[in-house]
Structures are given as structure tokens and as C-alpha cells.
């Protein structure tokens, strides 16, 4: 599947709530485990930059979380991410 990465300044990222991000982190932990990717301490930091929530694994923006999930989902389907 051809998919462009989500940009950190994508306006759609501003709409995510802390609960939604926490749910996405749960999915990241579940899907990443099969690939040896463990983020046991990752969480929603509560901090924001220009209205965007940060994820607490190096204060990454939510777009990084979404892009990681896209990569894992594509890997599960054996699809390349272009």
C-alpha cells in the first residue's frame, strides 16, 4: 500500500485526545512485541508543542506514533511502505 508518512505539523494530529493516544500506544506495544519492539514505559506526556500532544518516548509527536503503527501494520501484511 502506498502511504505518505504523517507530518508532525499535520493539522489532523491536533484532534487526538490523551485517551486516543493511550489506546494507540497500547496497539503499538501489542503489534511491536512480535518484532522485538518494547515500549513499556511509553505514555502520553501531557506536554504539547503548538497544540500537539507529545508521546513520552523521547517526547515524540503523535505523528511519530502514527507512522510507527503504519509501518507495523504494513509489515504484518508484508507490504512495503513507500
N, CA, C and O atoms as a Maestro MAE file, in Angstrom:
{
 s_m_m2io_version
 :::
 2.0.0
}

f_m_ct {
 s_m_title
 :::
 protein
 m_atom[328] {
  # First column is atom index #
  i_m_mmod_type
  r_m_x_coord
  r_m_y_coord
  r_m_z_coord
  i_m_residue_number
  s_m_chain_name
  s_m_pdb_residue_name
  s_m_pdb_atom_name
  i_m_atomic_number
  :::
  1 25 0.845 -1.180 0.000 1 A "UNK " " N  " 7
  2 3 0.000 0.000 0.000 1 A "UNK " " CA " 6
  3 2 0.887 1.238 0.000 1 A "UNK " " C  " 6
  4 15 1.849 1.315 0.764 1 A "UNK " " O  " 8
  5 25 0.575 2.176 -0.829 2 A "UNK " " N  " 7
  6 3 1.326 3.429 -0.865 2 A "UNK " " CA " 6
  7 2 0.700 4.407 0.117 2 A "UNK " " C  " 6
  8 15 -0.488 4.719 0.038 2 A "UNK " " O  " 8
  9 25 1.506 4.874 1.025 3 A "UNK " " N  " 7
  10 3 1.013 5.779 2.050 3 A "UNK " " CA " 6
  11 2 2.113 6.771 2.378 3 A "UNK " " C  " 6
  12 15 3.272 6.393 2.552 3 A "UNK " " O  " 8
  13 25 1.754 8.015 2.461 4 A "UNK " " N  " 7
  14 3 2.712 9.037 2.858 4 A "UNK " " CA " 6
  15 2 2.755 9.102 4.377 4 A "UNK " " C  " 6
  16 15 1.726 8.926 5.029 4 A "UNK " " O  " 8
  17 25 3.923 9.351 4.952 5 A "UNK " " N  " 7
  18 3 4.002 9.489 6.408 5 A "UNK " " CA " 6
  19 2 3.183 10.689 6.878 5 A "UNK " " C  " 6
  20 15 2.976 11.648 6.134 5 A "UNK " " O  " 8
  21 25 2.727 10.617 8.115 6 A "UNK " " N  " 7
  22 3 2.016 11.732 8.728 6 A "UNK " " CA " 6
  23 2 3.066 12.743 9.170 6 A "UNK " " C  " 6
  24 15 4.008 12.395 9.882 6 A "UNK " " O  " 8
  25 25 2.906 13.971 8.755 7 A "UNK " " N  " 7
  26 3 3.860 15.023 9.104 7 A "UNK " " CA " 6
  27 2 3.586 15.531 10.521 7 A "UNK " " C  " 6
  28 15 2.435 15.567 10.955 7 A "UNK " " O  " 8
  29 25 4.639 15.922 11.239 8 A "UNK " " N  " 7
  30 3 4.438 16.437 12.598 8 A "UNK " " CA " 6
  31 2 3.507 17.639 12.669 8 A "UNK " " C  " 6
  32 15 2.857 17.863 13.689 8 A "UNK " " O  " 8
  33 25 3.441 18.409 11.593 9 A "UNK " " N  " 7
  34 3 2.584 19.597 11.610 9 A "UNK " " CA " 6
  35 2 1.230 19.372 10.941 9 A "UNK " " C  " 6
  36 15 0.519 20.331 10.643 9 A "UNK " " O  " 8
  37 25 0.872 18.114 10.705 10 A "UNK " " N  " 7
  38 3 -0.424 17.781 10.116 10 A "UNK " " CA " 6
  39 2 -1.528 18.232 11.079 10 A "UNK " " C  " 6
  40 15 -1.521 17.859 12.252 10 A "UNK " " O  " 8
  41 25 -2.454 19.019 10.592 11 A "UNK " " N  " 7
  42 3 -3.496 19.581 11.463 11 A "UNK " " CA " 6
  43 2 -4.408 18.500 12.054 11 A "UNK " " C  " 6
  44 15 -5.004 18.719 13.109 11 A "UNK " " O  " 8
  45 25 -4.528 17.352 11.407 12 A "UNK " " N  " 7
  46 3 -5.378 16.279 11.932 12 A "UNK " " CA " 6
  47 2 -4.834 15.718 13.240 12 A "UNK " " C  " 6
  48 15 -5.591 15.173 14.042 12 A "UNK " " O  " 8
  49 25 -3.529 15.846 13.462 13 A "UNK " " N  " 7
  50 3 -2.913 15.324 14.674 13 A "UNK " " CA " 6
  51 2 -3.393 16.089 15.904 13 A "UNK " " C  " 6
  52 15 -3.402 15.543 17.008 13 A "UNK " " O  " 8
  53 25 -3.786 17.326 15.728 14 A "UNK " " N  " 7
  54 3 -4.256 18.153 16.851 14 A "UNK " " CA " 6
  55 2 -5.550 17.632 17.470 14 A "UNK " " C  " 6
  56 15 -5.877 17.981 18.604 14 A "UNK " " O  " 8
  57 25 -6.276 16.816 16.749 15 A "UNK " " N  " 7
  58 3 -7.585 16.343 17.204 15 A "UNK " " CA " 6
  59 2 -7.507 15.152 18.154 15 A "UNK " " C  " 6
  60 15 -8.509 14.804 18.780 15 A "UNK " " O  " 8
  61 25 -6.333 14.515 18.276 16 A "UNK " " N  " 7
  62 3 -6.210 13.332 19.128 16 A "UNK " " CA " 6
  63 2 -6.259 13.719 20.600 16 A "UNK " " C  " 6
  64 15 -5.602 14.668 21.029 16 A "UNK " " O  " 8
  65 25 -7.049 12.971 21.369 17 A "UNK " " N  " 7
  66 3 -7.127 13.187 22.812 17 A "UNK " " CA " 6
  67 2 -6.112 12.298 23.512 17 A "UNK " " C  " 6
  68 15 -5.546 11.392 22.900 17 A "UNK " " O  " 8
  69 25 -5.884 12.553 24.788 18 A "UNK " " N  " 7
  70 3 -4.954 11.722 25.551 18 A "UNK " " CA " 6
  71 2 -5.416 10.269 25.580 18 A "UNK " " C  " 6
  72 15 -4.590 9.361 25.488 18 A "UNK " " O  " 8
  73 25 -6.714 10.035 25.706 19 A "UNK " " N  " 7
  74 3 -7.238 8.670 25.728 19 A "UNK " " CA " 6
  75 2 -6.989 7.970 24.394 19 A "UNK " " C  " 6
  76 15 -6.607 6.800 24.372 19 A "UNK " " O  " 8
  77 25 -7.198 8.667 23.293 20 A "UNK " " N  " 7
  78 3 -6.957 8.076 21.972 20 A "UNK " " CA " 6
  79 2 -5.480 7.729 21.796 20 A "UNK " " C  " 6
  80 15 -5.148 6.668 21.266 20 A "UNK " " O  " 8
  81 25 -4.601 8.614 22.235 21 A "UNK " " N  " 7
  82 3 -3.168 8.360 22.118 21 A "UNK " " CA " 6
  83 2 -2.768 7.181 23.008 21 A "UNK " " C  " 6
  84 15 -1.945 6.356 22.611 21 A "UNK " " O  " 8
  85 25 -3.341 7.101 24.196 22 A "UNK " " N  " 7
  86 3 -3.050 5.970 25.082 22 A "UNK " " CA " 6
  87 2 -3.493 4.661 24.436 22 A "UNK " " C  " 6
  88 15 -2.807 3.649 24.572 22 A "UNK " " O  " 8
  89 25 -4.621 4.663 23.739 23 A "UNK " " N  " 7
  90 3 -5.096 3.474 23.032 23 A "UNK " " CA " 6
  91 2 -4.145 3.106 21.898 23 A "UNK " " C  " 6
  92 15 -3.848 1.928 21.693 23 A "UNK " " O  " 8
  93 25 -3.666 4.108 21.161 24 A "UNK " " N  " 7
  94 3 -2.706 3.861 20.085 24 A "UNK " " CA " 6
  95 2 -1.390 3.306 20.631 24 A "UNK " " C  " 6
  96 15 -0.767 2.451 20.001 24 A "UNK " " O  " 8
  97 25 -0.967 3.793 21.803 25 A "UNK " " N  " 7
  98 3 0.244 3.260 22.421 25 A "UNK " " CA " 6
  99 2 0.066 1.792 22.795 25 A "UNK " " C  " 6
  100 15 0.995 0.995 22.665 25 A "UNK " " O  " 8
  101 25 -1.126 1.440 23.257 26 A "UNK " " N  " 7
  102 3 -1.408 0.038 23.550 26 A "UNK " " CA " 6
  103 2 -1.302 -0.820 22.306 26 A "UNK " " C  " 6
  104 15 -0.764 -1.927 22.351 26 A "UNK " " O  " 8
  105 25 -1.811 -0.315 21.204 27 A "UNK " " N  " 7
  106 3 -1.706 -1.037 19.935 27 A "UNK " " CA " 6
  107 2 -0.246 -1.149 19.497 27 A "UNK " " C  " 6
  108 15 0.175 -2.195 19.004 27 A "UNK " " O  " 8
  109 25 0.525 -0.073 19.675 28 A "UNK " " N  " 7
  110 3 1.941 -0.093 19.317 28 A "UNK " " CA " 6
  111 2 2.680 -1.152 20.126 28 A "UNK " " C  " 6
  112 15 3.496 -1.894 19.580 28 A "UNK " " O  " 8
  113 25 2.399 -1.223 21.419 29 A "UNK " " N  " 7
  114 3 3.038 -2.236 22.265 29 A "UNK " " CA " 6
  115 2 2.676 -3.642 21.794 29 A "UNK " " C  " 6
  116 15 3.540 -4.514 21.698 29 A "UNK " " O  " 8
  117 25 1.405 -3.855 21.504 30 A "UNK " " N  " 7
  118 3 0.920 -5.176 21.090 30 A "UNK " " CA " 6
  119 2 1.524 -5.590 19.750 30 A "UNK " " C  " 6
  120 15 2.037 -6.702 19.618 30 A "UNK " " O  " 8
  121 25 1.468 -4.720 18.776 31 A "UNK " " N  " 7
  122 3 1.979 -5.045 17.439 31 A "UNK " " CA " 6
  123 2 3.506 -5.095 17.414 31 A "UNK " " C  " 6
  124 15 4.082 -5.923 16.710 31 A "UNK " " O  " 8
  125 25 4.158 -4.231 18.163 32 A "UNK " " N  " 7
  126 3 5.611 -4.163 18.154 32 A "UNK " " CA " 6
  127 2 6.278 -5.332 18.838 32 A "UNK " " C  " 6
  128 15 7.418 -5.672 18.520 32 A "UNK " " O  " 8
  129 25 5.581 -5.955 19.776 33 A "UNK " " N  " 7
  130 3 6.145 -7.075 20.527 33 A "UNK " " CA " 6
  131 2 6.635 -8.184 19.603 33 A "UNK " " C  " 6
  132 15 7.677 -8.789 19.859 33 A "UNK " " O  " 8
  133 25 5.895 -8.455 18.533 34 A "UNK " " N  " 7
  134 3 6.266 -9.518 17.583 34 A "UNK " " CA " 6
  135 2 7.588 -9.211 16.876 34 A "UNK " " C  " 6
  136 15 8.241 -10.119 16.361 34 A "UNK " " O  " 8
  137 25 7.980 -7.950 16.850 35 A "UNK " " N  " 7
  138 3 9.215 -7.536 16.186 35 A "UNK " " CA " 6
  139 2 10.311 -7.164 17.184 35 A "UNK " " C  " 6
  140 15 11.352 -6.629 16.804 35 A "UNK " " O  " 8
  141 25 10.072 -7.449 18.444 36 A "UNK " " N  " 7
  142 3 11.057 -7.137 19.472 36 A "UNK " " CA " 6
  143 2 11.081 -5.677 19.875 36 A "UNK " " C  " 6
  144 15 12.037 -5.227 20.506 36 A "UNK " " O  " 8
  145 25 10.054 -4.936 19.527 37 A "UNK " " N  " 7
  146 3 9.972 -3.514 19.869 37 A "UNK " " CA " 6
  147 2 9.169 -3.377 21.161 37 A "UNK " " C  " 6
  148 15 7.969 -3.649 21.182 37 A "UNK " " O  " 8
  149 25 9.821 -2.963 22.215 38 A "UNK " " N  " 7
  150 3 9.181 -2.875 23.522 38 A "UNK " " CA " 6
  151 2 9.233 -1.433 24.018 38 A "UNK " " C  " 6
  152 15 10.303 -0.829 24.100 38 A "UNK " " O  " 8
  153 25 8.081 -0.902 24.342 39 A "UNK " " N  " 7
  154 3 7.987 0.446 24.905 39 A "UNK " " CA " 6
  155 2 7.136 0.385 26.162 39 A "UNK " " C  " 6
  156 15 6.059 0.979 26.225 39 A "UNK " " O  " 8
  157 25 7.619 -0.327 27.150 40 A "UNK " " N  " 7
  158 3 6.855 -0.495 28.375 40 A "UNK " " CA " 6
  159 2 6.578 0.790 29.114 40 A "UNK " " C  " 6
  160 15 5.539 0.921 29.760 40 A "UNK " " O  " 8
  161 25 7.487 1.740 29.032 41 A "UNK " " N  " 7
  162 3 7.309 2.984 29.777 41 A "UNK " " CA " 6
  163 2 6.730 4.109 28.924 41 A "UNK " " C  " 6
  164 15 6.570 5.225 29.418 41 A "UNK " " O  " 8
  165 25 6.414 3.848 27.664 42 A "UNK " " N  " 7
  166 3 5.857 4.906 26.808 42 A "UNK " " CA " 6
  167 2 4.489 5.307 27.325 42 A "UNK " " C  " 6
  168 15 3.723 4.472 27.806 42 A "UNK " " O  " 8
  169 25 4.199 6.558 27.226 43 A "UNK " " N  " 7
  170 3 2.905 7.059 27.672 43 A "UNK " " CA " 6
  171 2 2.638 8.430 27.102 43 A "UNK " " C  " 6
  172 15 3.473 9.002 26.401 43 A "UNK " " O  " 8
  173 25 1.482 8.944 27.403 44 A "UNK " " N  " 7
  174 3 1.115 10.294 26.984 44 A "UNK " " CA " 6
  175 2 1.750 11.248 27.982 44 A "UNK " " C  " 6
  176 15 1.484 11.169 29.181 44 A "UNK " " O  " 8
  177 25 2.579 12.140 27.493 45 A "UNK " " N  " 7
  178 3 3.327 13.005 28.403 45 A "UNK " " CA " 6
  179 2 2.470 14.133 28.967 45 A "UNK " " C  " 6
  180 15 2.782 14.673 30.028 45 A "UNK " " O  " 8
  181 25 1.406 14.491 28.279 46 A "UNK " " N  " 7
  182 3 0.599 15.631 28.702 46 A "UNK " " CA " 6
  183 2 1.155 16.941 28.185 46 A "UNK " " C  " 6
  184 15 0.458 17.956 28.192 46 A "UNK " " O  " 8
  185 25 2.403 16.934 27.737 47 A "UNK " " N  " 7
  186 3 3.025 18.139 27.179 47 A "UNK " " CA " 6
  187 2 2.589 18.310 25.731 47 A "UNK " " C  " 6
  188 15 2.272 17.339 25.043 47 A "UNK " " O  " 8
  189 25 2.579 19.540 25.289 48 A "UNK " " N  " 7
  190 3 2.217 19.836 23.905 48 A "UNK " " CA " 6
  191 2 3.225 20.807 23.311 48 A "UNK " " C  " 6
  192 15 3.890 21.566 24.016 48 A "UNK " " O  " 8
  193 25 3.311 20.751 21.995 49 A "UNK " " N  " 7
  194 3 4.054 21.748 21.227 49 A "UNK " " CA " 6
  195 2 3.112 22.240 20.150 49 A "UNK " " C  " 6
  196 15 2.656 21.471 19.304 49 A "UNK " " O  " 8
  197 25 2.825 23.534 20.191 50 A "UNK " " N  " 7
  198 3 1.915 24.161 19.234 50 A "UNK " " CA " 6
  199 2 0.596 23.388 19.134 50 A "UNK " " C  " 6
  200 15 0.071 23.194 18.038 50 A "UNK " " O  " 8
  201 25 0.065 22.950 20.277 51 A "UNK " " N  " 7
  202 3 -1.226 22.293 20.318 51 A "UNK " " CA " 6
  203 2 -1.210 20.807 20.041 51 A "UNK " " C  " 6
  204 15 -2.268 20.180 20.021 51 A "UNK " " O  " 8
  205 25 -0.038 20.222 19.824 52 A "UNK " " N  " 7
  206 3 0.051 18.786 19.530 52 A "UNK " " CA " 6
  207 2 0.579 18.055 20.748 52 A "UNK " " C  " 6
  208 15 1.590 18.452 21.327 52 A "UNK " " O  " 8
  209 25 -0.112 16.972 21.144 53 A "UNK " " N  " 7
  210 3 0.333 16.161 22.271 53 A "UNK " " CA " 6
  211 2 1.662 15.493 21.957 53 A "UNK " " C  " 6
  212 15 1.937 15.153 20.807 53 A "UNK " " O  " 8
  213 25 2.479 15.306 22.978 54 A "UNK " " N  " 7
  214 3 3.729 14.589 22.819 54 A "UNK " " CA " 6
  215 2 3.608 13.227 23.482 54 A "UNK " " C  " 6
  216 15 2.960 13.083 24.518 54 A "UNK " " O  " 8
  217 25 4.228 12.245 22.882 55 A "UNK " " N  " 7
  218 3 4.271 10.897 23.419 55 A "UNK " " CA " 6
  219 2 5.592 10.774 24.159 55 A "UNK " " C  " 6
  220 15 6.636 11.189 23.657 55 A "UNK " " O  " 8
  221 25 5.539 10.204 25.347 56 A "UNK " " N  " 7
  222 3 6.725 10.139 26.180 56 A "UNK " " CA " 6
  223 2 7.562 8.900 25.888 56 A "UNK " " C  " 6
  224 15 7.610 7.975 26.699 56 A "UNK " " O  " 8
  225 25 8.208 8.879 24.752 57 A "UNK " " N  " 7
  226 3 9.355 8.024 24.481 57 A "UNK " " CA " 6
  227 2 10.289 8.891 23.669 57 A "UNK " " C  " 6
  228 15 10.479 8.716 22.465 57 A "UNK " " O  " 8
  229 25 10.869 9.845 24.403 58 A "UNK " " N  " 7
  230 3 11.717 10.845 23.781 58 A "UNK " " CA " 6
  231 2 10.918 12.069 23.360 58 A "UNK " " C  " 6
  232 15 11.364 12.837 22.508 58 A "UNK " " O  " 8
  233 25 9.738 12.257 23.953 59 A "UNK " " N  " 7
  234 3 8.860 13.375 23.605 59 A "UNK " " CA " 6
  235 2 8.603 13.467 22.114 59 A "UNK " " C  " 6
  236 15 8.708 14.539 21.518 59 A "UNK " " O  " 8
  237 25 8.267 12.346 21.522 60 A "UNK " " N  " 7
  238 3 7.952 12.293 20.097 60 A "UNK " " CA " 6
  239 2 6.543 12.833 19.864 60 A "UNK " " C  " 6
  240 15 5.672 12.660 20.717 60 A "UNK " " O  " 8
  241 25 6.306 13.477 18.739 61 A "UNK " " N  " 7
  242 3 4.950 13.913 18.425 61 A "UNK " " CA " 6
  243 2 4.070 12.710 18.079 61 A "UNK " " C  " 6
  244 15 4.572 11.636 17.748 61 A "UNK " " O  " 8
  245 25 2.783 12.901 18.160 62 A "UNK " " N  " 7
  246 3 1.825 11.837 17.854 62 A "UNK " " CA " 6
  247 2 2.026 11.324 16.428 62 A "UNK " " C  " 6
  248 15 1.759 10.154 16.151 62 A "UNK " " O  " 8
  249 25 2.490 12.177 15.529 63 A "UNK " " N  " 7
  250 3 2.722 11.741 14.153 63 A "UNK " " CA " 6
  251 2 3.735 10.604 14.108 63 A "UNK " " C  " 6
  252 15 3.613 9.710 13.271 63 A "UNK " " O  " 8
  253 25 4.731 10.618 14.988 64 A "UNK " " N  " 7
  254 3 5.719 9.533 15.035 64 A "UNK " " CA " 6
  255 2 5.041 8.233 15.444 64 A "UNK " " C  " 6
  256 15 5.313 7.180 14.867 64 A "UNK " " O  " 8
  257 25 4.166 8.304 16.429 65 A "UNK " " N  " 7
  258 3 3.407 7.138 16.862 65 A "UNK " " CA " 6
  259 2 2.564 6.586 15.720 65 A "UNK " " C  " 6
  260 15 2.546 5.376 15.493 65 A "UNK " " O  " 8
  261 25 1.875 7.449 15.009 66 A "UNK " " N  " 7
  262 3 1.042 7.019 13.887 66 A "UNK " " CA " 6
  263 2 1.880 6.389 12.784 66 A "UNK " " C  " 6
  264 15 1.486 5.374 12.210 66 A "UNK " " O  " 8
  265 25 3.027 6.979 12.484 67 A "UNK " " N  " 7
  266 3 3.895 6.434 11.437 67 A "UNK " " CA " 6
  267 2 4.450 5.070 11.843 67 A "UNK " " C  " 6
  268 15 4.542 4.173 11.005 67 A "UNK " " O  " 8
  269 25 4.818 4.898 13.104 68 A "UNK " " N  " 7
  270 3 5.277 3.591 13.577 68 A "UNK " " CA " 6
  271 2 4.174 2.542 13.440 68 A "UNK " " C  " 6
  272 15 4.427 1.415 13.012 68 A "UNK " " O  " 8
  273 25 2.965 2.918 13.804 69 A "UNK " " N  " 7
  274 3 1.842 1.985 13.666 69 A "UNK " " CA " 6
  275 2 1.602 1.622 12.210 69 A "UNK " " C  " 6
  276 15 1.334 0.462 11.900 69 A "UNK " " O  " 8
  277 25 1.692 2.592 11.318 70 A "UNK " " N  " 7
  278 3 1.520 2.306 9.884 70 A "UNK " " CA " 6
  279 2 2.574 1.307 9.418 70 A "UNK " " C  " 6
  280 15 2.269 0.374 8.676 70 A "UNK " " O  " 8
  281 25 3.815 1.509 9.857 71 A "UNK " " N  " 7
  282 3 4.893 0.598 9.468 71 A "UNK " " CA " 6
  283 2 4.637 -0.819 9.986 71 A "UNK " " C  " 6
  284 15 4.827 -1.792 9.256 71 A "UNK " " O  " 8
  285 25 4.213 -0.931 11.227 72 A "UNK " " N  " 7
  286 3 3.951 -2.251 11.799 72 A "UNK " " CA " 6
  287 2 2.771 -2.934 11.105 72 A "UNK " " C  " 6
  288 15 2.813 -4.134 10.832 72 A "UNK " " O  " 8
  289 25 1.727 -2.168 10.825 73 A "UNK " " N  " 7
  290 3 0.573 -2.753 10.121 73 A "UNK " " CA " 6
  291 2 0.973 -3.227 8.733 73 A "UNK " " C  " 6
  292 15 0.565 -4.306 8.301 73 A "UNK " " O  " 8
  293 25 1.771 -2.427 8.032 74 A "UNK " " N  " 7
  294 3 2.237 -2.827 6.704 74 A "UNK " " CA " 6
  295 2 3.132 -4.062 6.787 74 A "UNK " " C  " 6
  296 15 3.046 -4.952 5.941 74 A "UNK " " O  " 8
  297 25 3.987 -4.116 7.802 75 A "UNK " " N  " 7
  298 3 4.864 -5.279 7.970 75 A "UNK " " CA " 6
  299 2 4.050 -6.539 8.209 75 A "UNK " " C  " 6
  300 15 4.409 -7.611 7.721 75 A "UNK " " O  " 8
  301 25 2.965 -6.422 8.950 76 A "UNK " " N  " 7
  302 3 2.107 -7.562 9.203 76 A "UNK " " CA " 6
  303 2 1.448 -8.066 7.920 76 A "UNK " " C  " 6
  304 15 1.156 -9.254 7.782 76 A "UNK " " O  " 8
  305 25 1.220 -7.154 6.995 77 A "UNK " " N  " 7
  306 3 0.627 -7.521 5.706 77 A "UNK " " CA " 6
  307 2 1.689 -7.792 4.657 77 A "UNK " " C  " 6
  308 15 1.374 -8.063 3.499 77 A "UNK " " O  " 8
  309 25 2.953 -7.719 5.069 78 A "UNK " " N  " 7
  310 3 4.082 -7.918 4.152 78 A "UNK " " CA " 6
  311 2 4.052 -6.930 2.994 78 A "UNK " " C  " 6
  312 15 4.328 -7.288 1.849 78 A "UNK " " O  " 8
  313 25 3.718 -5.698 3.303 79 A "UNK " " N  " 7
  314 3 3.667 -4.662 2.289 79 A "UNK " " CA " 6
  315 2 4.772 -3.653 2.540 79 A "UNK " " C  " 6
  316 15 5.074 -3.334 3.690 79 A "UNK " " O  " 8
  317 25 5.367 -3.156 1.493 80 A "UNK " " N  " 7
  318 3 6.383 -2.116 1.598 80 A "UNK " " CA " 6
  319 2 5.717 -0.774 1.835 80 A "UNK " " C  " 6
  320 15 4.604 -0.523 1.372 80 A "UNK " " O  " 8
  321 25 6.412 0.080 2.562 81 A "UNK " " N  " 7
  322 3 5.929 1.438 2.806 81 A "UNK " " CA " 6
  323 2 6.773 2.374 1.971 81 A "UNK " " C  " 6
  324 15 7.977 2.497 2.195 81 A "UNK " " O  " 8
  325 25 6.154 3.035 1.012 82 A "UNK " " N  " 7
  326 3 6.890 3.943 0.124 82 A "UNK " " CA " 6
  327 2 6.696 5.363 0.518 82 A "UNK " " C  " 6
  328 15 7.243 6.262 -0.121 82 A "UNK " " O  " 8
  :::
 }
 m_bond[327] {
  # First column is bond index #
  i_m_from
  i_m_to
  i_m_order
  :::
  1 1 2 1
  2 2 3 1
  3 3 4 2
  4 3 5 1
  5 5 6 1
  6 6 7 1
  7 7 8 2
  8 7 9 1
  9 9 10 1
  10 10 11 1
  11 11 12 2
  12 11 13 1
  13 13 14 1
  14 14 15 1
  15 15 16 2
  16 15 17 1
  17 17 18 1
  18 18 19 1
  19 19 20 2
  20 19 21 1
  21 21 22 1
  22 22 23 1
  23 23 24 2
  24 23 25 1
  25 25 26 1
  26 26 27 1
  27 27 28 2
  28 27 29 1
  29 29 30 1
  30 30 31 1
  31 31 32 2
  32 31 33 1
  33 33 34 1
  34 34 35 1
  35 35 36 2
  36 35 37 1
  37 37 38 1
  38 38 39 1
  39 39 40 2
  40 39 41 1
  41 41 42 1
  42 42 43 1
  43 43 44 2
  44 43 45 1
  45 45 46 1
  46 46 47 1
  47 47 48 2
  48 47 49 1
  49 49 50 1
  50 50 51 1
  51 51 52 2
  52 51 53 1
  53 53 54 1
  54 54 55 1
  55 55 56 2
  56 55 57 1
  57 57 58 1
  58 58 59 1
  59 59 60 2
  60 59 61 1
  61 61 62 1
  62 62 63 1
  63 63 64 2
  64 63 65 1
  65 65 66 1
  66 66 67 1
  67 67 68 2
  68 67 69 1
  69 69 70 1
  70 70 71 1
  71 71 72 2
  72 71 73 1
  73 73 74 1
  74 74 75 1
  75 75 76 2
  76 75 77 1
  77 77 78 1
  78 78 79 1
  79 79 80 2
  80 79 81 1
  81 81 82 1
  82 82 83 1
  83 83 84 2
  84 83 85 1
  85 85 86 1
  86 86 87 1
  87 87 88 2
  88 87 89 1
  89 89 90 1
  90 90 91 1
  91 91 92 2
  92 91 93 1
  93 93 94 1
  94 94 95 1
  95 95 96 2
  96 95 97 1
  97 97 98 1
  98 98 99 1
  99 99 100 2
  100 99 101 1
  101 101 102 1
  102 102 103 1
  103 103 104 2
  104 103 105 1
  105 105 106 1
  106 106 107 1
  107 107 108 2
  108 107 109 1
  109 109 110 1
  110 110 111 1
  111 111 112 2
  112 111 113 1
  113 113 114 1
  114 114 115 1
  115 115 116 2
  116 115 117 1
  117 117 118 1
  118 118 119 1
  119 119 120 2
  120 119 121 1
  121 121 122 1
  122 122 123 1
  123 123 124 2
  124 123 125 1
  125 125 126 1
  126 126 127 1
  127 127 128 2
  128 127 129 1
  129 129 130 1
  130 130 131 1
  131 131 132 2
  132 131 133 1
  133 133 134 1
  134 134 135 1
  135 135 136 2
  136 135 137 1
  137 137 138 1
  138 138 139 1
  139 139 140 2
  140 139 141 1
  141 141 142 1
  142 142 143 1
  143 143 144 2
  144 143 145 1
  145 145 146 1
  146 146 147 1
  147 147 148 2
  148 147 149 1
  149 149 150 1
  150 150 151 1
  151 151 152 2
  152 151 153 1
  153 153 154 1
  154 154 155 1
  155 155 156 2
  156 155 157 1
  157 157 158 1
  158 158 159 1
  159 159 160 2
  160 159 161 1
  161 161 162 1
  162 162 163 1
  163 163 164 2
  164 163 165 1
  165 165 166 1
  166 166 167 1
  167 167 168 2
  168 167 169 1
  169 169 170 1
  170 170 171 1
  171 171 172 2
  172 171 173 1
  173 173 174 1
  174 174 175 1
  175 175 176 2
  176 175 177 1
  177 177 178 1
  178 178 179 1
  179 179 180 2
  180 179 181 1
  181 181 182 1
  182 182 183 1
  183 183 184 2
  184 183 185 1
  185 185 186 1
  186 186 187 1
  187 187 188 2
  188 187 189 1
  189 189 190 1
  190 190 191 1
  191 191 192 2
  192 191 193 1
  193 193 194 1
  194 194 195 1
  195 195 196 2
  196 195 197 1
  197 197 198 1
  198 198 199 1
  199 199 200 2
  200 199 201 1
  201 201 202 1
  202 202 203 1
  203 203 204 2
  204 203 205 1
  205 205 206 1
  206 206 207 1
  207 207 208 2
  208 207 209 1
  209 209 210 1
  210 210 211 1
  211 211 212 2
  212 211 213 1
  213 213 214 1
  214 214 215 1
  215 215 216 2
  216 215 217 1
  217 217 218 1
  218 218 219 1
  219 219 220 2
  220 219 221 1
  221 221 222 1
  222 222 223 1
  223 223 224 2
  224 223 225 1
  225 225 226 1
  226 226 227 1
  227 227 228 2
  228 227 229 1
  229 229 230 1
  230 230 231 1
  231 231 232 2
  232 231 233 1
  233 233 234 1
  234 234 235 1
  235 235 236 2
  236 235 237 1
  237 237 238 1
  238 238 239 1
  239 239 240 2
  240 239 241 1
  241 241 242 1
  242 242 243 1
  243 243 244 2
  244 243 245 1
  245 245 246 1
  246 246 247 1
  247 247 248 2
  248 247 249 1
  249 249 250 1
  250 250 251 1
  251 251 252 2
  252 251 253 1
  253 253 254 1
  254 254 255 1
  255 255 256 2
  256 255 257 1
  257 257 258 1
  258 258 259 1
  259 259 260 2
  260 259 261 1
  261 261 262 1
  262 262 263 1
  263 263 264 2
  264 263 265 1
  265 265 266 1
  266 266 267 1
  267 267 268 2
  268 267 269 1
  269 269 270 1
  270 270 271 1
  271 271 272 2
  272 271 273 1
  273 273 274 1
  274 274 275 1
  275 275 276 2
  276 275 277 1
  277 277 278 1
  278 278 279 1
  279 279 280 2
  280 279 281 1
  281 281 282 1
  282 282 283 1
  283 283 284 2
  284 283 285 1
  285 285 286 1
  286 286 287 1
  287 287 288 2
  288 287 289 1
  289 289 290 1
  290 290 291 1
  291 291 292 2
  292 291 293 1
  293 293 294 1
  294 294 295 1
  295 295 296 2
  296 295 297 1
  297 297 298 1
  298 298 299 1
  299 299 300 2
  300 299 301 1
  301 301 302 1
  302 302 303 1
  303 303 304 2
  304 303 305 1
  305 305 306 1
  306 306 307 1
  307 307 308 2
  308 307 309 1
  309 309 310 1
  310 310 311 1
  311 311 312 2
  312 311 313 1
  313 313 314 1
  314 314 315 1
  315 315 316 2
  316 315 317 1
  317 317 318 1
  318 318 319 1
  319 319 320 2
  320 319 321 1
  321 321 322 1
  322 322 323 1
  323 323 324 2
  324 323 325 1
  325 325 326 1
  326 326 327 1
  327 327 328 2
  :::
 }
}
